[in-house]
Amino acid sequence: MSPTGSAIGAGLTGIEASLVRLPRPQSRSGGGTGGRPPRARHALVRVTDEEGVSGWGEMPGADPASWRRLVEDFAPALLRHPWRRPTEAPDAWAHLAPCPPAAAALDTACWDLWSRRRSSPLAHALGGVRTAVTAGVTIGRQPSLESLVLEVNRQVGAGFRAVRLRIGPGWDLEPVRAVQESYPFLALQADAGGRYTESEEDLAALRALDEYGLLCLEQPFAADDLSAHARLHRELATPVALADTVDSPEALEEAVRAEAGGALSLSPSRLGGLTPARRAADRACDAGWDVWCAEEQASGVGRAAAVALASLSSVTFPSQMPGAGVRAPRELVRPPVRAHDGITPVPLAEPGLGHEVDTRVLRSLTLDSATLVRSRPPASERSG
């Protein structure tokens, strides 16, 4: 291995990006409507150094614009940028217009590469302290209250101790009441997804939810309405949790100053990678906020990175994992990243992410690809 103090960025030989199309798993816990599952596009990136060591990252929900930004702007910038620690890698694209998903894919790949060079698990490289993560499961809107309770029963029977219910106007009080009456000791969150306003009717429903002892009420209002979240947070005993509102550590700082919440849904792809996500987790913890990881749209690479992040002591709530009965038709990593009896192990016996990308599956699912190779300087320059 090279000395850990060497400038890794200067030693990157190439970056490979693959745009893949994955069938989304069909699951009752996702609130699906049946039929053929929609197909999601993801981008996987692989950064490789001169010793042949590679690191992987993922960009979930890769649309054409973010794919172009990844391969035309962010990856070339990283290839030109020397860095000694992965916390320095984001300096490569600091001058570019923001594209958090593209930044997240490359930032994660740099962390994975750096950890593998040091023969260290990614969780330890990030400062994680846990050997396992308590998993929560998200349950979407169901056809009826009875089917909702049956789905919760299935997940509880599989070992999940925490459930996050997606709610919205007309599907809020009754679902929460039905689940709590059936499982009074279940840790319960409500994800409003920005579906509410400060209308009298909506506020009455949100205030009524305060009686049910929820862990938190997530993102009740539009992402850009920080003042509405602050007003509701001051009124409720239930902590208001922010998700889409916090797309950078700076946005979190503004939310903390505004006293707009008491919990944070931590998503590396939304924040721009593990480096800013770790910073956000630490700041939220310092402010007395609870934190959990939710990288729900990611496949195995992004999910493995989220597990490593969830091993931090600043992450206090159960972090989201696929529920019982959710099976991807094609798994990109071995072994799959899943919860067992409500617990997701943090891989500590292997370096980096602790999961290997199945390159044969990756090739079979690839729609487009790009390979960037660092041009070597002239021999006279290298010797100088």
DRENDO-1510 file (C-alpha; in Angstrom, 1 decimal, always signed):
<recs>
REC; n; res; u; v; w
REC; 1; MET; +0.0; +0.0; +0.0 .
REC; 2; SER; +1.1; +3.6; -0.6 .
REC; 3; PRO; +1.7; +5.8; +2.4 .
REC; 4; THR; -1.6; +7.2; +3.6 .
REC; 5; GLY; -0.2; +10.7; +3.4 .
REC; 6; SER; +0.4; +10.6; -0.4 .
REC; 7; ALA; -1.8; +12.7; -2.6 .
REC; 8; ILE; -4.4; +10.2; -3.8 .
REC; 9; GLY; -6.0; +12.5; -6.3 .
REC; 10; ALA; -2.7; +12.9; -8.2 .
REC; 11; GLY; -2.6; +9.2; -8.4 .
REC; 12; LEU; -6.0; +8.5; -9.8 .
REC; 13; THR; -5.7; +6.8; -13.1 .
REC; 14; GLY; -9.3; +6.9; -14.2 .
REC; 15; ILE; -13.0; +7.3; -13.4 .
REC; 16; GLU; -15.7; +5.0; -14.8 .
REC; 17; ALA; -19.3; +5.9; -14.8 .
REC; 18; SER; -22.2; +3.6; -15.6 .
REC; 19; LEU; -25.8; +4.6; -16.1 .
REC; 20; VAL; -27.9; +1.6; -15.2 .
REC; 21; ARG; -31.6; +0.9; -15.2 .
REC; 22; LEU; -33.0; -1.1; -12.3 .
REC; 23; PRO; -36.5; -2.4; -11.8 .
REC; 24; ARG; -37.8; -1.0; -8.6 .
REC; 25; PRO; -38.8; -3.8; -6.2 .
REC; 26; GLN; -42.5; -4.4; -5.9 .
REC; 27; SER; -43.6; -4.2; -2.3 .
REC; 28; ARG; -46.8; -3.7; -0.3 .
REC; 29; SER; -44.8; -1.7; +2.2 .
REC; 30; GLY; -44.0; +0.9; -0.5 .
REC; 31; GLY; -47.7; +1.5; -1.0 .
REC; 32; GLY; -47.5; +0.4; -4.6 .
REC; 33; THR; -50.5; +0.1; -6.9 .
REC; 34; GLY; -49.5; -3.2; -8.5 .
REC; 35; GLY; -48.6; -4.0; -12.1 .
REC; 36; ARG; -45.2; -4.0; -13.6 .
REC; 37; PRO; -42.7; -2.0; -11.4 .
REC; 38; PRO; -41.3; +1.2; -12.8 .
REC; 39; ARG; -37.7; +1.3; -13.8 .
REC; 40; ALA; -35.3; +3.6; -12.1 .
REC; 41; ARG; -32.0; +5.0; -13.4 .
REC; 42; HIS; -29.0; +5.1; -11.3 .
REC; 43; ALA; -25.4; +6.0; -12.0 .
REC; 44; LEU; -22.5; +4.1; -10.4 .
REC; 45; VAL; -19.0; +5.5; -10.4 .
REC; 46; ARG; -15.7; +3.8; -9.9 .
REC; 47; VAL; -12.5; +5.7; -9.1 .
REC; 48; THR; -9.2; +3.8; -9.5 .
REC; 49; ASP; -5.7; +4.8; -8.4 .
REC; 50; GLU; -2.3; +3.8; -9.8 .
REC; 51; GLU; -2.1; +0.7; -7.5 .
REC; 52; GLY; -5.4; -0.6; -9.0 .
REC; 53; VAL; -7.4; +0.1; -5.8 .
REC; 54; SER; -10.9; +1.2; -6.6 .
REC; 55; GLY; -13.7; +2.9; -4.7 .
REC; 56; TRP; -17.4; +3.0; -5.6 .
REC; 57; GLY; -20.2; +5.5; -5.3 .
REC; 58; GLU; -23.8; +5.9; -6.5 .
REC; 59; MET; -26.1; +8.6; -7.8 .
REC; 60; PRO; -29.7; +7.4; -7.4 .
REC; 61; GLY; -32.4; +8.9; -9.6 .
REC; 62; ALA; -30.0; +9.8; -12.4 .
REC; 63; ASP; -31.8; +12.1; -14.8 .
REC; 64; PRO; -30.1; +13.2; -18.1 .
REC; 65; ALA; -29.0; +16.5; -16.6 .
REC; 66; SER; -27.3; +15.1; -13.6 .
REC; 67; TRP; -25.7; +12.3; -15.7 .
REC; 68; ARG; -24.2; +15.0; -18.0 .
REC; 69; ARG; -23.0; +17.0; -15.0 .
REC; 70; LEU; -21.4; +13.9; -13.6 .
REC; 71; VAL; -19.4; +12.8; -16.6 .
REC; 72; GLU; -18.7; +16.2; -18.2 .
REC; 73; ASP; -18.0; +18.4; -15.2 .
REC; 74; PHE; -17.6; +16.7; -11.8 .
REC; 75; ALA; -15.6; +13.6; -12.8 .
REC; 76; PRO; -13.1; +15.5; -14.9 .
REC; 77; ALA; -12.6; +18.1; -12.1 .
REC; 78; LEU; -11.9; +15.3; -9.6 .
REC; 79; LEU; -9.5; +13.6; -12.0 .
REC; 80; ARG; -7.4; +16.8; -12.0 .
REC; 81; HIS; -7.6; +17.5; -8.3 .
REC; 82; PRO; -5.0; +16.0; -5.8 .
REC; 83; TRP; -6.3; +15.2; -2.3 .
REC; 84; ARG; -4.8; +13.5; +0.7 .
REC; 85; ARG; -8.0; +12.8; +2.6 .
REC; 86; PRO; -11.5; +12.4; +1.2 .
REC; 87; THR; -12.7; +15.5; +3.1 .
REC; 88; GLU; -10.5; +17.4; +0.5 .
REC; 89; ALA; -12.1; +15.8; -2.6 .
REC; 90; PRO; -15.1; +18.2; -2.6 .
REC; 91; ASP; -12.7; +21.1; -3.3 .
REC; 92; ALA; -12.4; +19.7; -6.8 .
REC; 93; TRP; -16.0; +20.8; -7.7 .
REC; 94; ALA; -16.3; +23.7; -5.4 .
REC; 95; HIS; -16.2; +26.1; -8.4 .
REC; 96; LEU; -19.0; +24.3; -10.2 .
REC; 97; ALA; -22.7; +24.9; -10.1 .
REC; 98; PRO; -24.1; +22.6; -7.4 .
REC; 99; CYS; -25.3; +19.1; -8.4 .
REC; 100; PRO; -25.5; +17.2; -5.0 .
REC; 101; PRO; -26.2; +13.8; -6.5 .
REC; 102; ALA; -23.2; +13.9; -8.8 .
REC; 103; ALA; -21.0; +15.2; -6.0 .
REC; 104; ALA; -22.3; +12.5; -3.6 .
REC; 105; ALA; -21.4; +9.7; -6.0 .
REC; 106; LEU; -17.8; +10.8; -6.4 .
REC; 107; ASP; -17.4; +11.8; -2.7 .
REC; 108; THR; -18.6; +8.4; -1.6 .
REC; 109; ALA; -16.2; +6.7; -4.1 .
REC; 110; CYS; -13.3; +8.7; -2.7 .
REC; 111; TRP; -14.2; +7.6; +0.9 .
REC; 112; ASP; -14.4; +4.0; -0.3 .
REC; 113; LEU; -11.1; +4.2; -2.1 .
REC; 114; TRP; -9.3; +5.9; +0.8 .
REC; 115; SER; -10.7; +3.3; +3.3 .
REC; 116; ARG; -9.6; +0.4; +1.1 .
REC; 117; ARG; -6.1; +1.8; +0.8 .
REC; 118; ARG; -5.9; +2.0; +4.6 .
REC; 119; SER; -7.5; -1.5; +5.0 .
REC; 120; SER; -10.2; +0.1; +7.1 .
REC; 121; PRO; -13.9; -0.3; +7.1 .
REC; 122; LEU; -15.7; +2.8; +5.9 .
REC; 123; ALA; -17.6; +3.1; +9.1 .
REC; 124; HIS; -14.4; +3.4; +11.1 .
REC; 125; ALA; -13.0; +5.9; +8.6 .
REC; 126; LEU; -16.0; +8.1; +9.1 .
REC; 127; GLY; -15.7; +7.8; +12.9 .
REC; 128; GLY; -18.5; +5.3; +13.4 .
REC; 129; VAL; -18.8; +3.5; +16.7 .
REC; 130; ARG; -21.6; +0.9; +16.1 .
REC; 131; THR; -21.3; -2.7; +15.0 .
REC; 132; ALA; -25.0; -2.8; +14.0 .
REC; 133; VAL; -27.7; -0.3; +13.1 .
REC; 134; THR; -31.3; -0.4; +14.2 .
REC; 135; ALA; -33.4; -0.4; +11.1 .
REC; 136; GLY; -36.7; +1.3; +10.5 .
REC; 137; VAL; -39.1; +0.6; +7.6 .
REC; 138; THR; -41.2; +3.1; +5.6 .
REC; 139; ILE; -44.8; +2.2; +4.8 .
REC; 140; GLY; -46.7; +4.1; +2.2 .
REC; 141; ARG; -50.4; +4.8; +1.9 .
REC; 142; GLN; -52.4; +1.6; +1.8 .
REC; 143; PRO; -55.9; +0.8; +0.4 .
REC; 144; SER; -57.5; +0.7; +3.8 .
REC; 145; LEU; -56.7; +0.9; +7.5 .
REC; 146; GLU; -57.1; -2.9; +7.7 .
REC; 147; SER; -54.4; -3.5; +5.1 .
REC; 148; LEU; -52.2; -0.9; +6.8 .
REC; 149; VAL; -52.3; -2.7; +10.1 .
REC; 150; LEU; -51.7; -6.0; +8.3 .
REC; 151; GLU; -48.6; -4.6; +6.6 .
REC; 152; VAL; -47.3; -3.2; +9.9 .
REC; 153; ASN; -47.9; -6.6; +11.4 .
REC; 154; ARG; -45.8; -8.2; +8.7 .
REC; 155; GLN; -42.9; -5.8; +9.3 .
REC; 156; VAL; -43.1; -6.1; +13.1 .
REC; 157; GLY; -43.1; -9.9; +12.7 .
REC; 158; ALA; -39.9; -9.6; +10.6 .
REC; 159; GLY; -38.2; -7.8; +13.5 .
REC; 160; PHE; -38.6; -4.1; +12.7 .
REC; 161; ARG; -39.0; -2.0; +15.8 .
REC; 162; ALA; -39.6; +1.3; +14.1 .
REC; 163; VAL; -42.1; +2.3; +11.4 .
REC; 164; ARG; -42.3; +5.5; +9.4 .
REC; 165; LEU; -45.7; +6.1; +8.0 .
REC; 166; ARG; -46.2; +8.3; +4.9 .
REC; 167; ILE; -49.2; +10.6; +5.6 .
REC; 168; GLY; -51.0; +13.4; +3.8 .
REC; 169; PRO; -54.3; +15.3; +4.1 .
REC; 170; GLY; -57.0; +12.8; +4.5 .
REC; 171; TRP; -54.6; +10.0; +5.5 .
REC; 172; ASP; -53.1; +11.0; +8.8 .
REC; 173; LEU; -55.0; +10.8; +12.0 .
REC; 174; GLU; -56.8; +7.6; +11.4 .
REC; 175; PRO; -53.8; +5.6; +10.1 .
REC; 176; VAL; -51.6; +6.8; +13.0 .
REC; 177; ARG; -54.3; +6.0; +15.5 .
REC; 178; ALA; -54.9; +2.5; +14.0 .
REC; 179; VAL; -51.2; +1.6; +14.1 .
REC; 180; GLN; -50.7; +2.9; +17.6 .
REC; 181; GLU; -53.7; +1.1; +19.0 .
REC; 182; SER; -52.5; -2.2; +17.5 .
REC; 183; TYR; -48.8; -1.6; +18.5 .
REC; 184; PRO; -48.7; +0.8; +21.4 .
REC; 185; PHE; -44.9; +0.2; +22.0 .
REC; 186; LEU; -43.8; +0.6; +18.4 .
REC; 187; ALA; -41.5; +3.6; +17.6 .
REC; 188; LEU; -43.6; +5.5; +15.1 .
REC; 189; GLN; -42.7; +8.4; +12.8 .
REC; 190; ALA; -44.9; +10.3; +10.3 .
REC; 191; ASP; -43.5; +11.5; +7.0 .
REC; 192; ALA; -45.7; +14.3; +5.6 .
REC; 193; GLY; -43.6; +14.8; +2.5 .
REC; 194; GLY; -44.3; +18.5; +2.3 .
REC; 195; ARG; -48.0; +17.8; +1.6 .
REC; 196; TYR; -49.5; +20.3; +4.1 .
REC; 197; THR; -50.1; +24.0; +4.2 .
REC; 198; GLU; -50.8; +26.4; +7.0 .
REC; 199; SER; -54.5; +26.3; +6.2 .
REC; 200; GLU; -56.8; +26.0; +9.2 .
REC; 201; GLU; -57.8; +22.5; +8.3 .
REC; 202; ASP; -54.2; +21.2; +7.8 .
REC; 203; LEU; -52.9; +22.8; +10.9 .
REC; 204; ALA; -55.8; +21.2; +12.9 .
REC; 205; ALA; -54.7; +17.8; +11.7 .
REC; 206; LEU; -51.1; +18.4; +12.4 .
REC; 207; ARG; -51.9; +19.6; +15.9 .
REC; 208; ALA; -54.0; +16.5; +16.5 .
REC; 209; LEU; -51.1; +14.3; +15.6 .
REC; 210; ASP; -49.2; +15.8; +18.6 .
REC; 211; GLU; -51.3; +13.6; +20.9 .
REC; 212; TYR; -49.8; +10.3; +19.6 .
REC; 213; GLY; -46.3; +10.5; +21.0 .
REC; 214; LEU; -44.6; +10.3; +17.6 .
REC; 215; LEU; -40.8; +10.2; +17.4 .
REC; 216; CYS; -41.1; +13.1; +14.9 .
REC; 217; LEU; -43.3; +14.7; +12.3 .
REC; 218; GLU; -41.2; +14.9; +9.1 .
REC; 219; GLN; -41.3; +17.7; +6.5 .
REC; 220; PRO; -44.9; +18.8; +6.9 .
REC; 221; PHE; -44.5; +21.9; +4.7 .
REC; 222; ALA; -42.8; +22.7; +1.4 .
REC; 223; ALA; -39.1; +22.5; +1.5 .
REC; 224; ASP; -38.5; +26.2; +1.0 .
REC; 225; ASP; -40.9; +27.3; +3.8 .
REC; 226; LEU; -38.6; +27.3; +6.7 .
REC; 227; SER; -40.7; +29.8; +8.7 .
REC; 228; ALA; -43.7; +27.6; +8.6 .
REC; 229; HIS; -41.7; +24.7; +10.0 .
REC; 230; ALA; -40.4; +27.0; +12.7 .
REC; 231; ARG; -43.9; +28.1; +13.7 .
REC; 232; LEU; -45.2; +24.6; +13.9 .
REC; 233; HIS; -42.1; +23.3; +15.8 .
REC; 234; ARG; -42.6; +26.0; +18.5 .
REC; 235; GLU; -46.2; +24.9; +18.9 .
REC; 236; LEU; -45.9; +21.1; +19.0 .
REC; 237; ALA; -44.4; +18.8; +21.6 .
REC; 238; THR; -43.6; +16.4; +18.8 .
REC; 239; PRO; -40.2; +17.3; +17.1 .
REC; 240; VAL; -40.5; +18.6; +13.6 .
REC; 241; ALA; -38.0; +16.8; +11.3 .
REC; 242; LEU; -36.5; +18.3; +8.2 .
REC; 243; ALA; -35.6; +16.4; +5.1 .
REC; 244; ASP; -35.7; +18.2; +1.7 .
REC; 245; THR; -35.4; +21.5; +3.4 .
REC; 246; VAL; -31.8; +20.6; +4.4 .
REC; 247; ASP; -29.8; +20.1; +1.2 .
REC; 248; SER; -26.5; +21.4; +2.5 .
REC; 249; PRO; -24.7; +22.0; +5.9 .
REC; 250; GLU; -25.4; +25.7; +5.4 .
REC; 251; ALA; -29.1; +25.0; +5.0 .
REC; 252; LEU; -29.0; +23.1; +8.3 .
REC; 253; GLU; -27.2; +25.9; +10.0 .
REC; 254; GLU; -30.0; +28.3; +8.9 .
REC; 255; ALA; -32.7; +25.8; +10.1 .
REC; 256; VAL; -30.9; +25.5; +13.5 .
REC; 257; ARG; -30.8; +29.3; +13.9 .
REC; 258; ALA; -34.4; +29.5; +13.0 .
REC; 259; GLU; -35.3; +26.8; +15.5 .
REC; 260; ALA; -37.3; +25.2; +12.7 .
REC; 261; GLY; -36.9; +21.6; +13.8 .
REC; 262; GLY; -35.6; +19.0; +16.2 .
REC; 263; ALA; -34.7; +16.1; +14.0 .
REC; 264; LEU; -33.0; +15.5; +10.6 .
REC; 265; SER; -33.4; +13.0; +7.9 .
REC; 266; LEU; -29.8; +12.5; +6.6 .
REC; 267; SER; -29.4; +11.6; +2.9 .
REC; 268; PRO; -25.9; +11.7; +1.4 .
REC; 269; SER; -27.2; +12.0; -2.1 .
REC; 270; ARG; -29.3; +15.1; -1.1 .
REC; 271; LEU; -26.5; +16.7; +0.8 .
REC; 272; GLY; -23.7; +16.0; -1.7 .
REC; 273; GLY; -21.9; +13.1; -0.2 .
REC; 274; LEU; -20.6; +11.5; +3.0 .
REC; 275; THR; -18.3; +14.5; +3.7 .
REC; 276; PRO; -21.2; +17.1; +4.1 .
REC; 277; ALA; -23.5; +14.5; +5.5 .
REC; 278; ARG; -21.1; +13.7; +8.3 .
REC; 279; ARG; -20.7; +17.4; +9.0 .
REC; 280; ALA; -24.5; +17.9; +9.0 .
REC; 281; ALA; -24.9; +15.0; +11.5 .
REC; 282; ASP; -22.4; +16.4; +13.8 .
REC; 283; ARG; -24.0; +19.9; +13.7 .
REC; 284; ALA; -27.5; +18.5; +14.3 .
REC; 285; CYS; -26.2; +16.5; +17.2 .
REC; 286; ASP; -24.6; +19.6; +18.7 .
REC; 287; ALA; -27.9; +21.4; +18.4 .
REC; 288; GLY; -29.6; +18.7; +20.3 .
REC; 289; TRP; -31.4; +17.3; +17.2 .
REC; 290; ASP; -32.1; +13.6; +16.6 .
REC; 291; VAL; -30.8; +12.2; +13.3 .
REC; 292; TRP; -31.4; +9.2; +11.1 .
REC; 293; CYS; -30.3; +8.0; +7.7 .
REC; 294; ALA; -32.7; +7.7; +4.8 .
REC; 295; GLU; -31.2; +6.8; +1.4 .
REC; 296; GLU; -34.3; +5.1; +0.2 .
REC; 297; GLN; -33.9; +5.5; -3.5 .
REC; 298; ALA; -30.4; +4.0; -3.6 .
REC; 299; SER; -29.4; +0.5; -4.5 .
REC; 300; GLY; -26.8; -1.5; -2.7 .
REC; 301; VAL; -23.8; +0.9; -3.1 .
REC; 302; GLY; -25.6; +4.0; -1.7 .
REC; 303; ARG; -27.3; +1.9; +0.9 .
REC; 304; ALA; -24.0; +0.5; +2.1 .
REC; 305; ALA; -22.6; +4.0; +2.4 .
REC; 306; ALA; -25.7; +5.0; +4.4 .
REC; 307; VAL; -25.2; +2.1; +6.8 .
REC; 308; ALA; -21.6; +3.3; +7.4 .
REC; 309; LEU; -22.9; +6.8; +8.1 .
REC; 310; ALA; -25.6; +5.5; +10.5 .
REC; 311; SER; -22.8; +3.9; +12.6 .
REC; 312; LEU; -21.9; +7.5; +13.8 .
REC; 313; SER; -22.9; +8.2; +17.4 .
REC; 314; SER; -24.7; +11.4; +16.2 .
REC; 315; VAL; -27.3; +9.2; +14.4 .
REC; 316; THR; -29.8; +8.5; +17.1 .
REC; 317; PHE; -33.0; +7.3; +15.4 .
REC; 318; PRO; -33.5; +4.0; +13.5 .
REC; 319; SER; -32.3; +4.3; +9.9 .
REC; 320; GLN; -34.4; +3.3; +6.9 .
REC; 321; MET; -33.9; -0.1; +5.2 .
REC; 322; PRO; -36.0; -2.1; +2.7 .
REC; 323; GLY; -38.8; -3.9; +4.5 .
REC; 324; ALA; -39.7; -7.5; +4.7 .
REC; 325; GLY; -40.9; -8.8; +1.3 .
REC; 326; VAL; -38.8; -6.3; -0.7 .
REC; 327; ARG; -36.5; -8.1; -3.1 .
REC; 328; ALA; -34.6; -6.5; -5.9 .
REC; 329; PRO; -34.7; -8.5; -9.1 .
REC; 330; ARG; -31.0; -7.9; -9.6 .
REC; 331; GLU; -28.7; -7.1; -6.7 .
REC; 332; LEU; -25.7; -4.9; -7.6 .
REC; 333; VAL; -23.7; -5.7; -4.5 .
REC; 334; ARG; -22.7; -8.8; -2.7 .
REC; 335; PRO; -23.9; -9.5; +0.0 .
REC; 336; PRO; -27.1; -7.5; -0.3 .
REC; 337; VAL; -27.5; -4.6; +2.2 .
REC; 338; ARG; -30.5; -5.6; +4.2 .
REC; 339; ALA; -31.9; -5.7; +7.8 .
REC; 340; HIS; -32.2; -9.1; +9.6 .
REC; 341; ASP; -34.6; -9.2; +12.5 .
REC; 342; GLY; -34.7; -5.4; +12.5 .
REC; 343; ILE; -30.9; -5.0; +12.6 .
REC; 344; THR; -28.5; -4.1; +9.8 .
REC; 345; PRO; -24.9; -5.2; +10.6 .
REC; 346; VAL; -22.1; -2.7; +10.0 .
REC; 347; PRO; -19.5; -4.6; +7.9 .
REC; 348; LEU; -16.3; -4.4; +9.9 .
REC; 349; ALA; -14.4; -7.4; +8.6 .
REC; 350; GLU; -13.8; -5.9; +5.1 .
REC; 351; PRO; -12.3; -2.6; +4.0 .
REC; 352; GLY; -14.3; +0.2; +2.5 .
REC; 353; LEU; -18.0; -0.3; +2.0 .
REC; 354; GLY; -17.7; -3.9; +2.9 .
REC; 355; HIS; -19.8; -5.0; -0.1 .
REC; 356; GLU; -18.5; -5.8; -3.6 .
REC; 357; VAL; -20.1; -4.6; -6.8 .
REC; 358; ASP; -21.2; -7.5; -9.0 .
REC; 359; THR; -19.6; -6.2; -12.3 .
REC; 360; ARG; -21.4; -8.9; -14.4 .
REC; 361; VAL; -24.8; -7.7; -13.2 .
REC; 362; LEU; -23.6; -4.1; -13.6 .
REC; 363; ARG; -22.7; -4.7; -17.2 .
REC; 364; SER; -26.0; -6.4; -18.0 .
REC; 365; LEU; -27.9; -3.4; -16.7 .
REC; 366; THR; -25.8; -0.6; -18.2 .
REC; 367; LEU; -27.5; +1.8; -20.6 .
REC; 368; ASP; -24.6; +4.2; -21.1 .
REC; 369; SER; -21.1; +4.5; -19.8 .
REC; 370; ALA; -18.2; +6.9; -19.8 .
REC; 371; THR; -14.5; +6.3; -19.0 .
REC; 372; LEU; -12.2; +9.2; -18.1 .
REC; 373; VAL; -8.4; +8.5; -18.0 .
REC; 374; ARG; -5.9; +10.8; -16.6 .
REC; 375; SER; -3.2; +11.8; -19.1 .
REC; 376; ARG; +0.3; +11.3; -17.8 .
REC; 377; PRO; +2.7; +14.2; -17.9 .
REC; 378; PRO; +5.9; +14.0; -19.9 .
REC; 379; ALA; +8.7; +11.9; -18.4 .
REC; 380; SER; +10.8; +15.0; -17.9 .
REC; 381; GLU; +8.0; +16.5; -15.8 .
REC; 382; ARG; +7.4; +13.3; -13.9 .
REC; 383; SER; +11.1; +13.1; -12.9 .
REC; 384; GLY; +11.2; +16.7; -11.9 .
</recs>
